[in-house]
Amino acid sequence: MKSPNVTIVPAVCKMLSRTVSAALLLALVAACERSAPAQVVQLYQPPPTAKVDSSRRTAIVVAVERVAPAVVTVQTQQIQQGPMDIWDLMNGRSSQRTLAGIGSGFIVRADGYIVTNAHVIAGATTISVALRDGTTYTGKVVGADQTNDLAVIKVNAKGLPVAPLGSSSDLMLGEWVIAIGNPYGFVLANSEPSVTVGVVSGVGRNLTAQPDGAGGVYVDMIQTDAAINPGNSGGPLVNASGDVIGVNSSIYSPSGGSVGLGFAIPINRARRVAEDLIAHGTVRRPWIGIKPAIPSSGNPRDVVTRGVIVASITPGSPAAQAGIQRGDVIEKSRNRLLHNAYDWEAEQLELRVGETVPLLVKRGSRELTVNVKVQDLPEVNAPRVTVLREIELTTLTPTIRADRGIRSEAGALVRSTSARVTNDIGLQEGDVIVQINRMRVTSAEDAARALNSPGRVVMYVERQGQIFMTEFVTQ
């Protein structure tokens, strides 16, 4: 039976198109086009795609497009020597095991220089760098600075995309930021970086311990609620203009996953460290020769609302030459207000060797500005200690913690020390060594091994519930 010829007027088409199914609608459209094409076809034109695209291409999207091509995945392998027993030796079995690690980084020079975290490549025997498109290169460590947790690696390539570096000196609380990296890269098996978005939650943050007692000491960090997870370390923190303003470094979390507390190293500091590592393979350590006092709740003189009390001055140092005296209170360095020893340590990380720094000093009731020229850390003038002959250490235990009211979960307790060590580096009986350079101290053996290696030491110690820093050179 043949279908009857039906003529559908435009008004009927318009009414039916609101009620019929998609399949019938196509048939109706065809019929309507035959009867009144000019009036009907207009009803089914989709909205202009240009309007949709412009609404979706936010500043965040544009910023990611600008930086993401320069973000890389850093994969490492570390060979560890495990314990062997007599049966392993008799059967020729190896005690070696290979540990895999992953992090992120970003390209800062088109000829293959990449910035990442020092802890990402620490102990690595091999390093692989994967670009966004999956192209993989062998990476070589140019230099690493454990104090700042920064490293530069190099791949043999030319014409690579470069991440634009901004400034971390004018960050605004609440401004949009983007964390780019490759978290859980082994699970996702993808070299394409992922993106999380948040705001600048705080600046100048000092992170001294994880909730479980793990982690290290970081000073003067950018805090963000952009999700930072394992694998993000070393990747860029980017502002809404598409400029890198920080290097993602750590999270504050009891579970190991993001809980909205992420921290990044300010890009101004990272830029200075990277430049030194590329040029010299090491960082020129700025030195002024001031040792700050350790605040004590039992001494009212040490309780100040603002400033860093000068405990001692190294003879012949830039501070001594500028006329700074013991007992002075440094209230400001350059444009940074100083509230405590953490602020002073953070300021020293920003200084450059050779520059002249104005310090606002309070001496009694007077305030004066003192100009100090920053020099390299002189090994000859730095305090030197021989650890095992002058310091007795014991591993921190739960019983000791409870008995002494110690906050740190792990560390090495100073049972006794020589008067020379106390005078030179400020270490006292009852102190708990919690970190040496970038290494978290979990036992007395950890501290002894680190302190018996000759070289510069930055040591973090808990005393009376507070963390302070001291630095010296071991021999």
C-alpha positions in Angstrom: 0.0 0.0 0.0 1.4 3.3 -1.0 1.7 6.1 1.5 -0.7 9.0 0.8 0.8 12.3 -0.4 0.7 14.7 2.5 1.3 18.5 2.3 2.4 19.9 5.7 2.1 23.7 6.1 4.8 25.6 8.0 2.6 26.2 11.1 2.0 22.5 11.6 5.7 21.8 11.2 6.5 24.3 13.9 4.0 22.7 16.3 4.9 19.1 15.7 8.7 19.7 16.0 8.2 20.3 19.7 6.4 17.0 20.4 7.6 14.2 18.0 10.6 11.8 18.3 14.0 12.5 16.8 13.4 9.9 14.0 10.0 11.3 13.0 11.4 14.8 13.3 13.8 14.1 10.4 11.0 13.0 8.2 8.9 16.1 9.1 11.9 18.3 8.4 12.2 16.9 4.9 8.5 17.3 4.3 8.6 20.8 5.6 11.5 21.7 3.4 9.5 20.7 0.4 6.6 22.8 1.4 8.2 25.9 2.8 12.0 25.7 2.9 12.8 29.3 3.6 10.5 29.4 6.7 11.4 26.0 8.2 15.1 25.4 7.8 15.9 28.4 9.9 14.3 26.7 12.9 17.0 24.0 12.9 20.2 25.9 12.5 22.5 25.2 15.5 23.8 28.2 17.5 27.1 29.6 16.2 30.1 27.6 17.5 32.2 30.7 17.8 30.1 31.8 20.8 30.5 28.5 22.5 34.3 28.5 22.0 34.8 32.0 23.3 32.9 31.2 26.5 35.0 28.1 27.1 38.4 29.6 26.3 38.9 31.2 29.7 42.2 32.7 31.0 42.9 29.4 32.6 42.7 27.5 29.3 44.9 30.1 27.6 47.5 29.9 30.4 47.6 26.1 30.3 48.1 26.2 26.5 51.0 28.6 27.0 52.9 26.5 29.6 51.9 22.9 29.2 54.1 22.2 26.2 57.2 22.9 28.3 56.1 20.6 31.2 57.9 17.2 31.3 57.6 14.0 33.2 60.8 12.9 35.1 61.2 9.2 35.7 64.0 7.9 37.8 65.5 4.5 38.7 67.6 4.0 41.8 69.6 0.8 42.5 69.8 -0.1 46.2 72.0 -2.7 47.8 70.0 -4.9 50.2 71.3 -7.2 53.0 72.7 -10.6 51.9 72.9 -13.8 53.9 75.1 -16.9 53.4 72.5 -18.6 51.2 72.4 -15.6 48.8 76.1 -15.7 48.5 76.3 -19.5 47.9 73.6 -19.3 45.2 75.0 -16.3 43.5 71.8 -14.2 44.1 72.1 -10.5 43.9 70.8 -8.3 46.8 70.3 -5.3 44.5 66.8 -3.9 43.9 65.6 -1.2 41.6 63.3 1.5 42.9 61.3 3.6 40.4 60.4 7.2 41.0 58.4 9.9 39.2 58.1 13.6 39.2 57.6 16.6 37.0 59.7 19.5 35.7 59.6 22.3 33.2 62.0 23.5 30.4 63.7 26.8 31.1 66.0 26.8 28.0 65.4 25.6 24.5 68.7 23.7 24.5 67.4 21.2 27.0 67.8 22.7 30.6 65.0 21.6 32.9 64.1 22.7 36.5 62.8 20.1 38.9 63.0 19.3 42.7 66.2 18.0 44.2 64.3 15.2 45.9 62.9 14.0 42.6 66.3 13.1 41.3 68.1 12.3 44.6 70.0 9.1 44.4 68.9 8.3 40.9 71.2 6.1 38.8 69.2 6.8 35.6 66.9 9.6 34.6 64.4 9.7 31.7 62.6 12.8 30.6 59.3 12.5 28.6 57.9 15.4 26.7 54.2 16.1 26.3 54.1 14.1 23.0 55.8 11.1 24.5 59.3 11.8 23.1 61.8 10.5 25.7 65.3 11.6 26.4 68.0 10.5 28.8 68.5 13.2 31.5 71.8 14.2 33.1 72.0 16.1 36.4 73.7 19.5 36.0 73.5 20.4 39.6 71.3 20.1 42.7 70.8 22.2 45.8 69.3 20.3 48.7 68.8 23.4 50.8 66.4 24.9 48.3 65.1 21.5 47.1 65.9 22.5 43.5 67.8 20.7 40.7 68.6 21.3 37.0 68.8 18.4 34.6 69.8 18.5 30.9 68.7 16.6 27.9 70.4 16.5 24.5 67.9 18.4 22.4 67.4 21.7 20.6 64.4 24.0 19.9 62.4 22.8 22.9 59.4 24.8 24.1 60.3 27.0 27.1 58.1 27.9 30.0 57.7 31.7 30.5 58.9 32.7 34.0 57.1 35.4 35.9 57.7 37.0 39.3 56.8 35.8 42.8 57.3 39.2 44.4 53.8 40.6 43.7 51.5 37.6 44.3 48.0 38.4 45.5 46.1 36.3 48.0 43.2 34.8 46.2 44.5 35.1 42.7 44.0 32.1 40.4 46.9 29.6 40.0 47.3 26.4 38.1 49.4 23.4 39.1 50.7 21.4 36.1 52.4 18.1 36.3 52.1 14.3 36.0 50.7 12.9 39.3 50.6 9.1 39.6 52.2 8.9 36.2 52.9 5.1 36.5 49.2 4.5 37.1 48.0 6.7 34.3 50.7 5.6 31.9 50.5 8.9 30.1 53.0 11.7 29.4 50.4 14.3 28.9 50.5 16.7 31.9 47.3 17.2 34.0 46.0 20.4 35.4 44.5 21.4 38.7 43.3 24.9 39.6 43.1 26.9 42.9 44.2 30.2 44.4 47.1 31.6 46.2 46.2 30.7 49.8 49.2 32.4 51.4 52.8 33.6 50.8 55.9 33.4 53.0 54.7 30.2 54.6 57.1 28.2 56.8 56.4 24.4 56.7 58.2 22.6 59.5 56.5 19.2 59.9 53.9 16.9 58.5 51.0 15.8 60.7 52.6 12.4 61.1 56.0 13.8 61.8 57.3 13.1 58.3 58.5 15.6 55.6 61.1 18.3 55.8 61.5 21.9 56.7 60.6 24.5 54.0 60.6 28.2 54.4 59.1 31.2 52.6 56.8 29.0 50.5 53.8 29.8 48.3 50.7 28.0 49.7 47.9 27.0 47.3 44.8 24.9 47.4 45.4 23.7 43.8 45.6 19.9 44.2 49.3 18.8 44.3 49.8 15.0 44.4 52.7 12.6 44.2 54.3 13.1 40.8 53.5 16.9 40.7 56.8 17.6 42.5 59.0 19.8 40.3 56.2 20.9 38.0 55.3 24.6 37.6 52.7 26.7 39.5 51.3 29.1 37.0 49.3 32.3 37.3 46.3 33.2 35.2 48.6 35.2 32.8 50.4 32.0 31.9 53.6 32.8 33.8 55.4 30.3 36.1 55.4 31.8 39.6 56.5 28.7 41.6 57.9 25.2 41.6 55.5 22.7 43.2 57.4 21.0 46.0 55.3 19.4 48.7 51.9 18.8 50.2 50.8 18.8 53.8 48.7 15.7 54.2 48.2 12.9 56.7 47.2 10.5 53.8 49.7 11.4 51.2 47.0 12.8 48.9 46.0 16.4 48.4 43.9 18.0 51.1 44.1 21.5 49.8 47.5 22.4 51.4 50.1 22.5 48.7 53.4 24.4 48.7 55.6 25.8 45.9 59.1 27.4 45.9 58.9 31.0 44.7 60.1 31.4 41.2 62.4 34.3 42.0 64.4 32.0 44.3 64.2 29.1 41.8 65.5 31.3 39.0 68.5 32.4 41.0 69.3 28.8 42.0 68.9 27.5 38.4 71.2 30.2 37.0 73.9 29.3 39.5 73.5 25.6 38.8 73.7 26.0 35.1 76.7 28.4 35.3 78.7 26.7 38.1 77.1 23.3 38.8 76.6 24.5 42.4 74.9 27.4 44.2 77.0 30.3 45.5 75.8 30.4 49.1 75.3 34.0 50.3 76.9 34.8 53.6 76.6 37.8 56.0 78.0 36.3 59.2 75.0 36.8 61.5 73.8 34.1 63.9 70.3 34.7 65.1 69.3 34.1 68.8 67.2 31.2 69.7 64.0 32.5 71.3 63.4 31.2 74.8 60.0 31.4 76.5 61.8 31.6 79.8 63.8 34.7 78.9 61.7 37.9 78.5 64.5 39.6 76.7 64.2 37.1 73.8 60.5 37.7 73.3 60.1 40.3 70.6 57.0 41.2 68.5 59.1 41.8 65.4 62.7 41.3 64.4 65.6 38.9 64.7 67.9 39.2 67.6 71.6 39.0 66.7 73.2 36.4 69.0 76.7 36.7 67.6 78.8 38.0 64.7 81.5 36.1 62.9 84.7 38.2 63.1 85.7 39.6 59.7 82.3 38.9 58.2 80.3 41.4 56.1 78.1 42.0 59.2 81.1 42.8 61.3 82.5 45.1 58.7 79.1 46.9 58.4 79.1 47.6 62.2 76.2 45.2 63.3 76.5 44.3 66.9 75.5 41.5 69.2 72.1 42.3 70.6 70.9 44.3 67.6 67.4 43.5 66.4 67.1 43.2 62.6 63.6 44.3 61.7 63.8 44.6 57.9 66.0 43.3 55.1 65.4 45.1 51.7 61.6 45.2 51.5 61.0 42.1 53.7 59.8 42.5 57.3 61.5 40.0 59.6 59.5 38.4 62.4 61.6 35.4 63.4 64.6 33.3 62.5 62.6 31.6 59.7 62.1 34.9 58.0 65.9 35.5 58.2 66.7 32.1 56.7 64.2 32.7 53.9 65.7 36.1 53.2 69.2 34.6 53.0 68.0 32.2 50.4 66.9 35.1 48.2 70.2 37.1 48.4 72.8 37.1 45.7 76.5 37.1 46.3 78.0 40.5 45.5 74.9 42.6 46.1 74.6 45.2 48.9 71.7 44.7 51.2 70.1 47.4 53.4 69.2 46.2 56.9 66.9 48.1 59.2 68.4 47.6 62.7 67.0 48.5 66.1 69.7 49.2 68.7 68.2 50.1 72.0 65.7 52.9 71.3 67.3 53.9 67.9 66.7 52.6 64.4 69.4 52.8 61.8 69.9 51.4 58.3 73.1 49.4 57.8 74.3 48.4 54.3 75.9 44.9 54.1 77.7 43.5 51.1 76.9 39.8 50.6 79.9 37.5 50.2 80.4 33.8 49.4 80.3 31.4 52.4 84.0 31.2 53.4 84.8 27.6 54.4 87.7 28.9 56.6 85.5 31.1 58.7 82.6 28.7 59.1 82.3 26.9 62.4 83.7 23.3 62.2 82.9 20.4 64.3 83.9 16.7 64.5 80.6 15.0 65.5 81.3 11.7 67.1 84.1 13.0 69.4 82.0 16.0 70.6 78.4 15.0 70.5 76.5 12.1 72.0 73.3 11.2 70.2 70.5 8.8 70.9 67.5 7.8 68.7 64.2 9.5 69.8 61.7 6.9 71.2 58.1 7.3 72.2 59.1 7.1 75.9 61.7 9.9 75.5 59.1 12.0 73.6 56.5 11.6 76.3 59.0 12.2 79.1 60.5 15.4 77.6 57.3 16.7 75.8 59.0 16.6 72.4 56.7 17.4 69.4 58.7 15.8 66.6 57.8 12.2 65.8 61.4 11.2 65.0 64.9 12.5 65.4 68.2 12.2 67.2 68.3 13.5 70.8 71.5 15.3 71.9 72.5 13.6 75.2 75.7 15.6 75.6 77.9 18.0 73.7 81.1 19.9 74.1 81.2 23.5 75.1 83.0 24.3 71.8 80.1 22.9 69.8 77.6 24.8 71.9 79.5 28.0 71.4 80.2 27.5 67.7 76.9 26.2 66.3 74.5 26.7 69.2 73.7 23.0 69.7 72.7 22.1 73.3 72.0 19.1 75.4 68.3 18.2 75.1 68.0 19.4 71.5 66.4 17.1 68.9 68.0 17.0 65.5 65.1 16.5 63.0 66.6 17.3 59.7 70.1 17.7 58.1 70.1 19.5 54.8 67.2 17.9 52.9 67.4 14.6 54.8 64.8 13.8 57.4 66.6 12.4 60.5 64.8 9.3 61.9 67.6 7.9 64.1 70.9 8.7 65.8 72.6 6.7 63.0 71.1 8.9 60.4 72.4 12.0 62.0 75.9 10.5 62.6 76.2 9.5 59.0 75.2 12.9 57.7 77.3 14.9 60.1 80.4 12.8 59.5 80.5 13.7 55.8 82.7 16.7 55.3 81.0 19.8 53.9 78.4 22.5 54.6 75.5 21.5 56.9 72.1 23.1 57.4 70.6 21.5 60.5 67.1 21.9 61.9 66.7 21.3 65.6 63.7 21.2 68.0 64.1 23.0 71.3 61.3 23.7 73.7 58.7 23.0 71.1 60.2 25.3 68.5 62.2 24.5 65.4 65.3 26.5 64.6 68.1 26.3 62.0 71.9 26.4 62.3 74.6 26.0 59.7 78.2 25.1 59.9 80.9 23.0 58.1 82.0 19.6 59.2 85.6 18.3 58.7 
